[in-house]
Amino acid sequence: MVEDAPDAPEPVAEPHIGLDEAYSLKTPEDNRRLYKKWATSYEAGFVSDNGYIYPLQVAAAFMDRADSAARRVLDVGCGTGLVGVGLAELGGPRPDGLDLSPEMLDEAGRKTDSQGRPIYGDLIVGDLTASLSLPDGAYDGIVSAGTFTHGHVGTGAFDELYRVAADGALFAVGINSDHYEERGFSERFRDDCDSGRISEPEIRRVPIFEAREHVDDRAIVVSFRSTGR
Ligand SMILES: C[S@@+](CC[C@H](N)C(=O)[O-])C[C@H]1O[C@@H](n2cnc3c(N)ncnc32)[C@H](O)[C@@H]1O
């Protein structure tokens, strides 16, 4: 019996990248690989599918405490630049952006405000699990959303973030709410506060998504000032 030739295989679509992939990253290399293929579809897919509002929550937490001295701000793990967009919408400063993924930084570099001005200043390839090639005391503010989410970026990143922060710099940093206790963030900030390194941390539990299936997911945004000590 003659069988029909098998149909040509269906082209395999790029699997839908989303929360599961993002939460399963374990190393900087995993991260580089994922965001290299995700950069151009991150906003049209993940952000819009889930109504991702976390970057706006971080920008709002920062602006609620910022004064006019907060000119030099660093967005760590800036990705495609959504915290910067939030800051611009709230009349805030134009941040520099740092990220492990050059492809995500390229997207951030394309962002402009309503008057066509770039949302970001310098865009810096850097790894928060290593030393940063930035000078001591360079920033009046540090912001971050969605970066202290993956297992590999832990409390150790704050050694370098404190170093690049000026005396009195304002931090507004989003942290996965489970990791906050389990991975030692709470303990680290308590110790840093006790030793006088930072001011008393203020904690906000913020929604991450507007989409119905994730509407109850919360992250912690921790805010404090570096004392420079
Ligand atoms: C979920 S995205 C969040 C991006 C953006 N802040 C937002 O909220 O849309 C996480 C970002 O953190 C960056 N990232 C992860 N690990 C990092 C590391 N070790 N150093 C610097 N950036 C890192 C990723 O490349 C990615 O752009």
The ligand as an SDF file (V2000), in Angstrom:
LIG
                    3D

 27 29  0  0  0  0  0  0  0  0999 V2000
   11.6750   41.1010   34.2200 C   0  0  0  0  0  0  0  0  0  0  0  0
   12.8850   42.1390   33.4680 S   0  0  0  0  0  0  0  0  0  0  0  0
   12.4130   43.7030   34.1470 C   0  0  0  0  0  0  0  0  0  0  0  0
   12.8070   44.8440   33.2240 C   0  0  0  0  0  0  0  0  0  0  0  0
   12.2110   46.1790   33.6150 C   0  0  0  0  0  0  0  0  0  0  0  0
   12.7920   46.6870   34.8350 N   0  0  0  0  0  0  0  0  0  0  0  0
   10.7150   46.0520   33.7370 C   0  0  0  0  0  0  0  0  0  0  0  0
   10.2010   46.0760   34.8630 O   0  0  0  0  0  0  0  0  0  0  0  0
   10.0700   45.8960   32.6870 O   0  0  0  0  0  0  0  0  0  0  0  0
   14.3800   41.8000   34.3840 C   0  0  0  0  0  0  0  0  0  0  0  0
   15.5840   42.5440   33.8310 C   0  0  0  0  0  0  0  0  0  0  0  0
   16.6680   42.3570   34.7510 O   0  0  0  0  0  0  0  0  0  0  0  0
   17.8400   42.1560   33.9950 C   0  0  0  0  0  0  0  0  0  0  0  0
   18.7930   41.4000   34.8190 N   0  0  0  0  0  0  0  0  0  0  0  0
   18.6290   40.1560   35.3130 C   0  0  0  0  0  0  0  0  0  0  0  0
   19.7280   39.7690   35.9640 N   0  0  0  0  0  0  0  0  0  0  0  0
   20.5850   40.8150   35.9360 C   0  0  0  0  0  0  0  0  0  0  0  0
   21.8960   41.0180   36.4420 C   0  0  0  0  0  0  0  0  0  0  0  0
   22.5450   40.0550   37.0960 N   0  0  0  0  0  0  0  0  0  0  0  0
   22.4850   42.2130   36.2270 N   0  0  0  0  0  0  0  0  0  0  0  0
   21.8380   43.1840   35.5250 C   0  0  0  0  0  0  0  0  0  0  0  0
   20.6040   43.0330   34.9980 N   0  0  0  0  0  0  0  0  0  0  0  0
   19.9800   41.8600   35.1970 C   0  0  0  0  0  0  0  0  0  0  0  0
   17.3450   41.3620   32.7980 C   0  0  0  0  0  0  0  0  0  0  0  0
   18.2820   41.3860   31.7240 O   0  0  0  0  0  0  0  0  0  0  0  0
   16.0290   42.0320   32.4830 C   0  0  0  0  0  0  0  0  0  0  0  0
   16.1760   43.0830   31.5720 O   0  0  0  0  0  0  0  0  0  0  0  0
  1  2  1  0
  2  3  1  0
  2 10  1  0
  3  4  1  0
  4  5  1  0
  5  6  1  0
  5  7  1  0
  7  8  2  0
  7  9  1  0
 10 11  1  0
 11 12  1  0
 11 26  1  0
 12 13  1  0
 13 14  1  0
 13 24  1  0
 14 15  1  0
 14 23  1  0
 15 16  2  0
 16 17  1  0
 17 18  1  0
 17 23  2  0
 18 19  1  0
 18 20  2  0
 20 21  1  0
 21 22  2  0
 22 23  1  0
 24 25  1  0
 24 26  1  0
 26 27  1  0
M  CHG  2   2   1   9  -1
M  END
$$$$
